[in-house]
Amino acid sequence: MKMHQRTVACLTRGRGFYDVTADVARVVAEAGVTSGLCTVFLRHTSASLVVQENADPAVLRDLGRWMDAVAPEDRAYEHDDEGPDDMPSHLRSAITRSSESIPIVSGELGLGTWQALYVWEHRREGHRRELIVHVTGM
C-alpha cells in the first residue's frame, strides 16, 4: 500500500469555479498508484469543492445563479466582519463540500467523461486556496 500527500495552491480571481483537475491528476501521477483513492480537502470555510460538468459552461453559470438565490448577500447577517459577502460565503460552503474522494483507476482519476473537480470560490475577491491531496493505493 502506498500513500502520498501534497498541498496544491489554487489562486482564485473572485467568485466562480476554478478547475483543479489537472493539478490533482499530477499529484496522482507522482504517487505512482494504479488503483486506489484520491482524497482532496480544501482548507477554507468560504470556498468549496465540487465535481461537476466540464463541457457546458452554462451549467456552472446556472449553479452560480442558484447559489446567489439560496445565500444572498442582501440579508442582515450578524457575522459580517469581512464585508457583505462574508457570511453568505460561509453558508455556501456549509451546503456544499470541503472534500471529495475520487477513485484512481489505471493510474488516473476515475472521473466521468464530462466531469471535472472545481474549487468554487464564494468570495468576491481573489484568494489563495490550499488543497491537501492525499493518495492511497497500490
C-alpha positions, 0 to 999 in steps of 0.5 A: 500500500502506498500513500502520498500527500501534497498541498496544491495552491489554487489562486482564485480571481473572485467568485466562480469555479476554478478547475483543479483537475489537472493539478490533482491528476499530477499529484496522482501521477507522482504517487505512482498508484494504479488503483486506489483513492484520491482524497482532496480537502480544501482548507477554507470555510468560504470556498468549496469543492465540487465535481461537476460538468466540464463541457457546458459552461452554462451549467456552472453559470446556472449553479452560480445563479442558484447559489446567489438565490439560496445565500444572498448577500442582501440579508442582515447577517450578524457575522459580517466582519469581512464585508457583505459577502462574508457570511453568505460565503460561509453558508455556501460552503456549509451546503456544499463540500470541503472534500471529495474522494475520487477513485484512481483507476489505471493510474488516473482519476476515475472521473466521468467523461464530462466531469471535472473537480472545481474549487468554487470560490464564494468570495468576491475577491481573489484568494489563495486556496490550499488543497491537501491531496492525499493518495492511497493505493497500490 
